[in-house]
Amino acid sequence: MDYTTLLSIPKGTAVCYSGFREGQRPGGIYPSYEQVKEDLTIVQRHWRYIRLYSCDQHAQTVLEVIRNEQLPIQVMLGAYLDGEQSNPNCPWGGEYSDEEIDSHMKKNKAEIETLIAWANAYEDIIIALAVGNESCVDWSGNMVPVNHMIAYIRQVKASTNQAVTFCENYVPWLDKIEPLVEELDFISIHTYPLWENKTIEEAIAHTKENYHQVSQKYPDKVVVITEAGWATDANGRGFSKAHANVVFQKMYYDSLCEWTANNNILTFVFEAFDEPWKGSPDPHEPEKHWGLFYENRNPKMALANPPGYKR
């Protein structure tokens, strides 16, 4: 079985979408209806499917725009889970008090309930549901125990008709989160050669290796890539500044699209637009620069002359 059969969708290209612009951020100012409409008008020229990360005000606007404007875009909708246990291995802070964990669990309960409600209300638009994002990897700042993940997944599957997955770095799929696999309809992996200090010459081979490590371990499961991309600016923290530029992004993007299209692997490229709110205040913070479009919505080199595959 491939993803088109599993999800009952045509073959197509996909991208991670978060539309926060300068001065906007989750929990603060959200993109307006008109801004989301502008974004999705751009997105539909390149991609058929988008991934949304949480059931927040932004995601609600996206779903409304797609329905109201009758856009030819379908959605993998995610429930974003806050940490339900402390993780001292997180470099940027993943330790919580008992009171904070209790608050997170209440928030997560509401998030799962919203995911279920929207999945049923937008069944024509939402093709798949993602319970959590990088909630189990060793460095996660929002660690959720595997048994809690299983409970959330079962709750969602019992109340919706869409296929259900969990989006995670490729490494935990090889051991820690093996118990999740039988609960899920398909596996979703993240692969970032740049964060593992691979050169552009090594990049696509590394992504292929990551994919095959997981797909060969679980030959009866469809494996989707829900994040893969290349940053265009950096400050030297995490990886070399010399490795992050628009030329290398285009090289990786073209290779990724060619390989995944030829092998029928659904791949959500990370990401559509640069997001200034992310990471540190440093303007060269790499978290801000993964978009295939700049924050001003102008295309980067990767999309200036796209390869000849269809959306």
C-alpha positions as CSV (number, residue, x, y, z in Angstrom):
1,M,0.0,0.0,0.0
2,D,1.2,3.5,-0.7
3,Y,0.0,6.9,0.7
4,T,-2.5,7.5,-2.1
5,T,-4.4,4.4,-1.3
6,L,-4.1,4.8,2.5
7,L,-5.3,8.4,2.5
8,S,-7.6,8.1,-0.5
9,I,-5.9,11.1,-2.2
10,P,-4.2,11.7,-5.5
11,K,-0.4,11.9,-5.7
12,G,0.8,15.4,-4.9
13,T,3.4,17.7,-3.4
14,A,3.1,18.9,0.2
15,V,4.5,21.6,2.5
16,C,4.5,22.6,6.2
17,Y,2.6,25.9,6.6
18,S,2.7,28.4,9.4
19,G,1.8,32.0,8.3
20,F,3.1,34.1,11.2
21,R,4.6,37.3,9.8
22,E,6.8,40.1,11.3
23,G,5.3,41.1,14.7
24,Q,3.1,38.0,14.9
25,R,3.5,34.8,17.0
26,P,1.5,32.0,18.5
27,G,-0.3,33.2,21.5
28,G,0.1,36.8,20.3
29,I,-1.1,38.4,17.1
30,Y,-2.3,35.9,14.6
31,P,-2.4,36.2,10.8
32,S,-5.6,37.7,9.5
33,Y,-8.1,36.0,7.2
34,E,-6.8,38.1,4.3
35,Q,-3.2,37.3,5.0
36,V,-3.9,33.6,5.2
37,K,-5.9,33.9,1.9
38,E,-2.9,35.6,0.3
39,D,-0.6,32.8,1.6
40,L,-2.8,30.0,0.4
41,T,-3.2,31.6,-3.0
42,I,0.6,31.4,-3.3
43,V,0.8,27.9,-1.8
44,Q,-1.8,26.4,-4.1
45,R,0.5,27.1,-7.1
46,H,3.2,24.8,-5.8
47,W,1.6,22.3,-3.4
48,R,-1.6,20.3,-3.0
49,Y,-1.3,19.4,0.7
50,I,-0.3,21.4,3.7
51,R,0.6,20.4,7.3
52,L,-0.7,22.5,10.2
53,Y,0.9,22.0,13.7
54,S,-1.8,22.8,16.2
55,C,-5.5,23.4,16.7
56,D,-5.2,27.2,17.3
57,Q,-6.7,30.3,16.0
58,H,-4.4,30.3,13.0
59,A,-5.4,26.7,12.0
60,Q,-9.0,27.6,12.3
61,T,-8.5,30.6,10.0
62,V,-6.7,28.3,7.5
63,L,-9.6,25.8,7.4
64,E,-12.1,28.6,7.0
65,V,-10.2,30.1,4.1
66,I,-9.9,26.8,2.3
67,R,-13.6,26.1,2.7
68,N,-14.9,29.6,2.0
69,E,-12.6,30.3,-1.0
70,Q,-12.9,26.8,-2.3
71,L,-9.2,26.4,-2.6
72,P,-7.8,23.1,-4.0
73,I,-5.7,22.4,-0.8
74,Q,-6.1,19.6,1.8
75,V,-4.7,19.4,5.2
76,M,-2.8,17.2,7.7
77,L,-4.0,18.7,11.0
78,G,-1.9,18.4,14.1
79,A,-2.6,18.5,17.8
80,Y,0.4,20.2,19.5
81,L,1.1,18.7,22.9
82,D,2.9,20.5,25.8
83,G,5.3,18.6,28.0
84,E,3.8,16.0,30.4
85,Q,7.1,15.1,32.0
86,S,10.3,17.0,32.6
87,N,13.2,16.3,30.3
88,P,16.6,17.4,31.6
89,N,18.2,16.4,28.3
90,C,16.5,19.4,26.5
91,P,19.2,22.0,25.9
92,W,16.7,24.9,25.9
93,G,14.6,24.0,28.9
94,G,12.3,21.1,29.4
95,E,11.8,20.9,33.1
96,Y,8.4,21.6,34.7
97,S,6.9,21.8,38.1
98,D,4.0,19.5,39.0
99,E,1.6,22.4,38.6
100,E,2.9,23.2,35.1
101,I,2.6,19.6,34.1
102,D,-1.0,19.5,35.4
103,S,-1.7,22.6,33.4
104,H,-0.1,21.1,30.3
105,M,-2.2,18.0,30.6
106,K,-5.4,20.0,30.8
107,K,-4.4,22.0,27.8
108,N,-3.5,18.8,25.9
109,K,-6.9,17.3,26.7
110,A,-8.6,20.4,25.2
111,E,-6.3,20.3,22.1
112,I,-7.2,16.7,21.4
113,E,-10.9,17.4,21.8
114,T,-10.5,20.3,19.3
115,L,-8.6,18.1,16.9
116,I,-11.5,15.6,16.9
117,A,-14.1,18.3,16.5
118,W,-12.4,19.9,13.6
119,A,-11.6,16.6,11.9
120,N,-15.3,15.8,11.9
121,A,-16.4,19.4,10.9
122,Y,-13.8,19.6,8.0
123,E,-13.8,16.0,6.9
124,D,-13.7,17.1,3.2
125,I,-10.5,19.1,3.8
126,I,-8.6,17.3,6.5
127,I,-6.9,14.1,5.1
128,A,-4.9,13.0,8.1
129,L,-4.5,13.8,11.8
130,A,-1.2,14.1,13.7
131,V,-1.2,13.5,17.4
132,G,1.8,15.4,18.7
133,N,5.0,16.8,17.2
134,E,8.5,15.8,18.3
135,S,7.0,14.8,21.7
136,C,9.3,11.8,22.4
137,V,12.8,12.5,20.9
138,D,15.5,12.7,23.5
139,W,16.0,16.5,23.2
140,S,12.3,17.4,23.2
141,G,11.2,20.4,25.4
142,N,7.7,19.0,25.3
143,M,8.2,15.4,26.3
144,V,5.1,13.2,26.5
145,P,5.4,9.6,27.9
146,V,4.8,6.9,25.3
147,N,1.8,5.5,27.3
148,H,0.2,8.9,27.3
149,M,0.7,9.1,23.5
150,I,-1.0,5.8,23.0
151,A,-4.0,7.0,25.0
152,Y,-4.3,10.2,22.9
153,I,-3.9,8.2,19.7
154,R,-6.6,5.7,20.7
155,Q,-9.0,8.6,21.7
156,V,-8.5,10.3,18.3
157,K,-8.9,7.1,16.3
158,A,-12.1,6.1,18.1
159,S,-13.7,9.5,17.3
160,T,-12.6,10.3,13.7
161,N,-12.5,8.8,10.3
162,Q,-9.1,10.1,9.0
163,A,-5.8,8.3,9.2
164,V,-3.9,9.0,12.3
165,T,-0.1,9.5,12.7
166,F,2.5,11.0,15.0
167,C,5.2,13.3,13.6
168,E,8.7,12.6,15.1
169,N,12.4,12.7,14.3
170,Y,13.5,9.5,12.6
171,V,15.6,8.3,15.5
172,P,13.0,7.4,18.1
173,W,11.1,5.3,15.6
174,L,14.0,2.8,15.6
175,D,13.6,2.0,19.3
176,K,11.8,4.1,21.9
177,I,8.4,4.6,20.2
178,E,8.1,1.2,18.6
179,P,5.0,0.6,20.7
180,L,3.2,3.5,18.9
181,V,3.6,1.9,15.5
182,E,0.8,-0.7,15.8
183,E,-1.5,2.1,17.1
184,L,-1.0,4.3,14.1
185,D,-2.2,4.2,10.5
186,F,1.1,5.4,9.2
187,I,4.5,6.7,10.4
188,S,5.7,10.2,10.0
189,I,9.4,11.1,10.2
190,H,11.5,14.3,10.3
191,T,14.9,14.3,8.6
192,Y,17.4,17.2,8.7
193,P,20.8,16.6,7.3
194,L,21.8,20.2,8.1
195,W,21.2,19.8,11.8
196,E,23.4,16.7,11.7
197,N,26.2,18.7,10.1
198,K,26.0,17.0,6.7
199,T,27.3,18.9,3.8
200,I,25.1,19.6,0.8
201,E,27.0,16.8,-1.1
202,E,26.0,14.3,1.7
203,A,22.5,15.7,2.3
204,I,20.1,13.7,0.1
205,A,21.9,10.4,0.8
206,H,21.5,11.1,4.5
207,T,17.8,11.7,4.1
208,K,17.4,8.5,2.0
209,E,19.2,6.6,4.8
210,N,17.0,8.0,7.5
211,Y,13.9,7.1,5.5
212,H,15.1,3.6,4.7
213,Q,16.1,2.9,8.3
214,V,12.5,3.4,9.4
215,S,10.7,2.0,6.3
216,Q,12.8,-1.2,6.4
217,K,12.1,-1.7,10.1
218,Y,8.4,-1.4,9.5
219,P,7.8,-2.9,6.0
220,D,4.0,-3.1,6.5
221,K,3.6,0.6,7.3
222,V,3.5,3.6,5.0
223,V,6.2,6.1,6.0
224,V,5.6,9.8,5.2
225,I,8.2,12.5,5.6
226,T,6.5,15.3,7.5
227,E,9.6,17.6,7.7
228,A,12.6,17.9,5.5
229,G,14.3,21.1,4.5
230,W,17.3,23.4,4.3
231,A,17.9,26.7,6.0
232,T,19.1,29.8,4.1
233,D,20.8,31.7,6.9
234,A,22.5,30.8,10.2
235,N,24.5,32.2,13.0
236,G,26.9,29.2,13.5
237,R,24.9,27.7,16.4
238,G,23.9,24.2,15.6
239,F,25.6,24.1,12.2
240,S,28.1,26.1,10.1
241,K,27.0,29.4,8.6
242,A,28.7,28.3,5.4
243,H,26.2,25.5,4.9
244,A,23.1,27.7,5.0
245,N,22.2,29.6,1.8
246,V,19.7,29.8,-1.0
247,V,21.9,27.8,-3.4
248,F,22.2,24.8,-1.1
249,Q,18.5,25.0,-0.3
250,K,17.6,24.8,-4.0
251,M,20.0,21.9,-4.5
252,Y,18.5,19.9,-1.6
253,Y,14.9,20.8,-2.5
254,D,15.4,19.7,-6.1
255,S,17.0,16.4,-5.1
256,L,14.4,15.8,-2.4
257,C,11.5,16.5,-4.8
258,E,12.9,14.3,-7.5
259,W,13.6,11.3,-5.2
260,T,10.3,11.4,-3.3
261,A,8.2,11.9,-6.5
262,N,10.0,9.0,-8.3
263,N,9.5,6.8,-5.2
264,N,5.9,7.9,-4.4
265,I,6.9,9.2,-0.9
266,L,4.5,11.8,0.4
267,T,6.8,14.6,1.7
268,F,5.9,17.8,3.5
269,V,8.8,20.2,2.8
270,F,9.8,22.4,5.7
271,E,8.6,25.1,5.2
272,A,6.5,27.5,3.1
273,F,7.5,30.8,4.6
274,D,10.2,32.2,6.8
275,E,9.0,32.9,10.4
276,P,10.6,35.8,12.2
277,W,9.2,34.9,15.6
278,K,11.1,31.7,15.9
279,G,14.2,31.1,18.0
280,S,16.4,33.7,19.5
281,P,16.3,37.5,18.8
282,D,19.4,37.1,16.5
283,P,18.2,38.0,13.0
284,H,20.5,35.2,11.7
285,E,18.9,32.6,14.0
286,P,18.5,29.6,11.7
287,E,15.0,28.7,13.0
288,K,13.8,31.9,11.2
289,H,15.1,30.9,7.8
290,W,13.7,27.6,6.6
291,G,11.1,29.0,4.3
292,L,11.0,28.5,0.5
293,F,9.6,32.0,0.5
294,Y,10.9,35.0,2.4
295,E,8.8,36.6,5.1
296,N,7.8,39.3,2.5
297,R,6.3,36.4,0.4
298,N,8.9,36.7,-2.4
299,P,10.2,33.3,-3.6
300,K,13.7,32.1,-2.8
301,M,15.9,30.5,-5.5
302,A,14.4,27.0,-4.9
303,L,11.1,28.2,-6.3
304,A,12.3,30.7,-8.9
305,N,12.8,27.9,-11.4
306,P,11.0,24.8,-10.0
307,P,11.7,21.4,-11.3
308,G,9.2,19.9,-13.8
309,Y,7.0,17.9,-11.5
310,K,3.3,18.5,-10.9
311,R,1.7,19.7,-7.7
